[in-house]
């Protein structure tokens, strides 16, 4: 009986691991998709308010620190107002040489929470390192928070 259990475990365990990894990979792809759609295409490149609303939670906060080390926050609804003004001023869509692209060096998921480290490029220049937090609501991942580091001008590297 013990031998049957061991043999069964040897067959079942690898299958379970494969299914678990496929699920993690699928969740990572869903996270990449919402960031690309809502943040990169919607908020940064095209000013697409519908895409922004689909991917950002209404309670989203952009948090930063100023030179004097004071912390500030910008709710998504204020950021959206800036996008609306930018659209009226003709800033969207961005010119090709100013388009934002991102790379995903790290995605970490635990249950319905995730954190993503992004390399944020404007044109070909690495301009920011972003850390975006997401929660999964039902079947959909939503951006809920972002902090960032602005690459100093002298350190900006081309892609």
C-alpha positions as a LaTeX table, in Angstrom:
\begin{tabular}{lrrr}
\hline
Residue & $x$ (\AA) & $y$ (\AA) & $z$ (\AA) \\
\hline
Unk1 & 0.00 & 0.00 & 0.00 \\
Unk2 & 2.83 & 2.35 & 0.88 \\
Unk3 & 4.48 & 1.60 & $-2.47$ \\
Unk4 & 1.26 & 2.48 & $-4.37$ \\
Unk5 & 1.01 & 5.77 & $-2.46$ \\
Unk6 & 4.61 & 6.68 & $-3.33$ \\
Unk7 & 4.14 & 5.80 & $-7.00$ \\
Unk8 & 0.88 & 7.80 & $-7.16$ \\
Unk9 & 2.57 & 10.78 & $-5.49$ \\
Unk10 & 5.41 & 10.66 & $-8.00$ \\
Unk11 & 2.90 & 11.00 & $-10.85$ \\
Unk12 & 0.47 & 13.44 & $-9.25$ \\
Unk13 & 2.97 & 15.89 & $-7.77$ \\
Unk14 & 4.62 & 16.92 & $-11.06$ \\
Unk15 & 1.21 & 17.40 & $-12.69$ \\
Unk16 & 0.08 & 19.59 & $-9.78$ \\
Unk17 & 3.26 & 21.66 & $-10.02$ \\
Unk18 & 2.79 & 22.16 & $-13.75$ \\
Unk19 & $-0.82$ & 23.31 & $-13.28$ \\
Unk20 & 0.19 & 25.67 & $-10.46$ \\
Unk21 & 2.96 & 27.19 & $-12.59$ \\
Unk22 & 0.59 & 27.62 & $-15.54$ \\
Unk23 & $-1.83$ & 29.48 & $-13.25$ \\
Unk24 & 0.94 & 31.79 & $-11.99$ \\
Unk25 & 2.08 & 32.42 & $-15.57$ \\
Unk26 & $-1.50$ & 33.23 & $-16.61$ \\
Unk27 & $-1.87$ & 35.69 & $-13.71$ \\
Unk28 & 1.43 & 37.37 & $-14.62$ \\
Unk29 & 0.25 & 37.78 & $-18.21$ \\
Unk30 & $-3.06$ & 39.25 & $-16.99$ \\
Unk31 & $-1.12$ & 41.74 & $-14.84$ \\
Unk32 & 1.15 & 42.70 & $-17.75$ \\
Unk33 & $-1.90$ & 43.17 & $-19.93$ \\
Unk34 & $-3.70$ & 45.52 & $-17.51$ \\
Unk35 & $-0.54$ & 47.58 & $-16.95$ \\
Unk36 & 0.09 & 47.84 & $-20.69$ \\
Unk37 & $-3.53$ & 48.73 & $-21.43$ \\
Unk38 & $-4.47$ & 51.07 & $-18.58$ \\
Unk39 & $-1.15$ & 52.58 & $-17.55$ \\
Unk40 & 1.07 & 52.59 & $-20.65$ \\
Unk41 & $-1.47$ & 52.89 & $-23.49$ \\
Unk42 & $-4.32$ & 54.54 & $-21.57$ \\
Unk43 & $-2.66$ & 56.93 & $-19.14$ \\
Unk44 & 0.76 & 57.57 & $-20.66$ \\
Unk45 & 0.58 & 57.31 & $-24.44$ \\
Unk46 & $-2.98$ & 57.95 & $-25.59$ \\
Unk47 & $-4.91$ & 59.62 & $-22.80$ \\
Unk48 & $-7.63$ & 56.97 & $-23.22$ \\
Unk49 & $-10.01$ & 57.55 & $-20.32$ \\
Unk50 & $-11.91$ & 54.29 & $-20.92$ \\
Unk51 & $-8.74$ & 52.19 & $-20.67$ \\
Unk52 & $-7.69$ & 54.08 & $-17.55$ \\
Unk53 & $-11.08$ & 53.42 & $-15.88$ \\
Unk54 & $-10.91$ & 49.71 & $-16.76$ \\
Unk55 & $-7.51$ & 49.11 & $-15.17$ \\
Unk56 & $-7.20$ & 51.55 & $-12.26$ \\
Unk57 & $-9.11$ & 51.12 & $-9.03$ \\
Unk58 & $-10.97$ & 54.36 & $-8.13$ \\
Unk59 & $-8.95$ & 54.49 & $-4.88$ \\
Unk60 & $-5.58$ & 54.36 & $-6.69$ \\
Unk61 & $-2.87$ & 56.64 & $-5.30$ \\
Unk62 & 0.39 & 57.74 & $-6.91$ \\
Unk63 & 2.81 & 58.39 & $-4.04$ \\
Unk64 & 6.06 & 60.27 & $-4.34$ \\
Unk65 & 8.62 & 62.19 & $-2.34$ \\
Unk66 & 9.81 & 65.68 & $-3.10$ \\
Unk67 & 13.37 & 66.95 & $-2.89$ \\
Unk68 & 12.80 & 68.09 & 0.68 \\
Unk69 & 11.86 & 64.48 & 1.53 \\
Unk70 & 8.20 & 65.41 & 1.98 \\
Unk71 & 5.76 & 62.75 & 0.78 \\
Unk72 & 2.84 & 63.60 & $-1.48$ \\
Unk73 & 0.04 & 61.63 & $-3.12$ \\
Unk74 & $-2.04$ & 62.05 & $-6.25$ \\
Unk75 & $-5.36$ & 60.20 & $-6.50$ \\
Unk76 & $-6.25$ & 58.71 & $-9.88$ \\
Unk77 & $-9.13$ & 61.16 & $-10.35$ \\
Unk78 & $-6.66$ & 64.08 & $-10.19$ \\
Unk79 & $-4.30$ & 62.31 & $-12.58$ \\
Unk80 & $-7.23$ & 61.76 & $-14.96$ \\
Unk81 & $-8.01$ & 65.49 & $-14.82$ \\
Unk82 & $-4.40$ & 66.17 & $-15.86$ \\
Unk83 & $-4.89$ & 63.76 & $-18.78$ \\
Unk84 & $-8.09$ & 65.57 & $-19.83$ \\
Unk85 & $-6.21$ & 68.89 & $-19.83$ \\
Unk86 & $-3.37$ & 67.29 & $-21.79$ \\
Unk87 & $-5.83$ & 66.01 & $-24.38$ \\
Unk88 & $-7.24$ & 69.50 & $-24.85$ \\
Unk89 & $-3.71$ & 70.83 & $-25.23$ \\
Unk90 & $-2.87$ & 68.22 & $-27.89$ \\
Unk91 & $-0.39$ & 66.22 & $-25.77$ \\
Unk92 & $-2.10$ & 62.93 & $-26.66$ \\
Unk93 & $-1.37$ & 60.72 & $-28.38$ \\
Unk94 & 2.32 & 61.09 & $-27.64$ \\
Unk95 & 4.69 & 61.60 & $-30.53$ \\
Unk96 & 6.43 & 58.40 & $-31.60$ \\
Unk97 & 9.82 & 59.48 & $-30.21$ \\
Unk98 & 8.19 & 60.23 & $-26.82$ \\
Unk99 & 6.12 & 57.04 & $-26.52$ \\
Unk100 & 6.34 & 55.22 & $-23.21$ \\
Unk101 & 7.36 & 51.57 & $-23.14$ \\
Unk102 & 7.98 & 49.34 & $-20.15$ \\
Unk103 & 9.88 & 46.23 & $-19.19$ \\
Unk104 & 8.85 & 43.89 & $-16.40$ \\
Unk105 & 11.93 & 42.79 & $-14.42$ \\
Unk106 & 9.81 & 41.49 & $-11.53$ \\
Unk107 & 6.25 & 40.40 & $-10.83$ \\
Unk108 & 5.46 & 38.87 & $-7.45$ \\
Unk109 & 1.99 & 37.48 & $-6.72$ \\
Unk110 & 0.55 & 36.22 & $-3.45$ \\
Unk111 & $-3.09$ & 35.22 & $-3.73$ \\
Unk112 & $-5.01$ & 38.31 & $-4.82$ \\
Unk113 & $-2.16$ & 40.78 & $-4.22$ \\
Unk114 & 0.72 & 41.58 & $-6.55$ \\
Unk115 & 3.65 & 43.94 & $-6.86$ \\
Unk116 & 5.34 & 44.79 & $-10.15$ \\
Unk117 & 8.69 & 46.43 & $-10.74$ \\
Unk118 & 8.71 & 48.29 & $-14.07$ \\
Unk119 & 11.44 & 49.89 & $-16.10$ \\
Unk120 & 9.73 & 52.95 & $-17.61$ \\
Unk121 & 11.19 & 54.29 & $-20.86$ \\
Unk122 & 10.32 & 57.56 & $-22.57$ \\
Unk123 & 11.43 & 57.05 & $-26.12$ \\
Unk124 & 14.58 & 54.99 & $-25.68$ \\
Unk125 & 15.61 & 56.51 & $-22.32$ \\
Unk126 & 15.11 & 54.69 & $-19.03$ \\
Unk127 & 13.40 & 57.45 & $-17.06$ \\
Unk128 & 11.76 & 55.83 & $-14.01$ \\
Unk129 & 11.68 & 52.66 & $-12.00$ \\
Unk130 & 8.06 & 52.13 & $-10.96$ \\
Unk131 & 6.68 & 49.86 & $-8.26$ \\
Unk132 & 3.00 & 49.21 & $-8.87$ \\
Unk133 & 0.72 & 47.37 & $-6.44$ \\
Unk134 & $-2.34$ & 45.53 & $-7.72$ \\
Unk135 & $-5.27$ & 43.67 & $-6.19$ \\
Unk136 & $-7.45$ & 41.14 & $-7.93$ \\
Unk137 & $-11.14$ & 41.99 & $-7.77$ \\
Unk138 & $-13.15$ & 39.00 & $-8.98$ \\
Unk139 & $-11.38$ & 38.04 & $-12.21$ \\
Unk140 & $-9.76$ & 41.44 & $-12.84$ \\
Unk141 & $-6.47$ & 42.87 & $-11.64$ \\
Unk142 & $-6.62$ & 46.60 & $-10.78$ \\
Unk143 & $-3.78$ & 49.02 & $-10.15$ \\
Unk144 & $-4.16$ & 50.39 & $-6.61$ \\
Unk145 & $-0.88$ & 52.17 & $-5.84$ \\
Unk146 & 2.38 & 53.34 & $-7.40$ \\
Unk147 & 5.67 & 54.60 & $-6.04$ \\
Unk148 & 8.63 & 55.41 & $-8.25$ \\
Unk149 & 12.25 & 56.44 & $-8.54$ \\
Unk150 & 13.16 & 59.05 & $-11.16$ \\
Unk151 & 16.47 & 58.24 & $-12.84$ \\
Unk152 & 18.77 & 61.27 & $-12.54$ \\
Unk153 & 19.44 & 62.88 & $-15.93$ \\
Unk154 & 23.13 & 61.94 & $-15.93$ \\
Unk155 & 22.28 & 58.25 & $-15.26$ \\
Unk156 & 19.56 & 57.78 & $-17.90$ \\
Unk157 & 20.41 & 54.85 & $-20.14$ \\
Unk158 & 19.13 & 54.09 & $-23.59$ \\
Unk159 & 17.30 & 50.84 & $-24.24$ \\
\hline
\end{tabular}
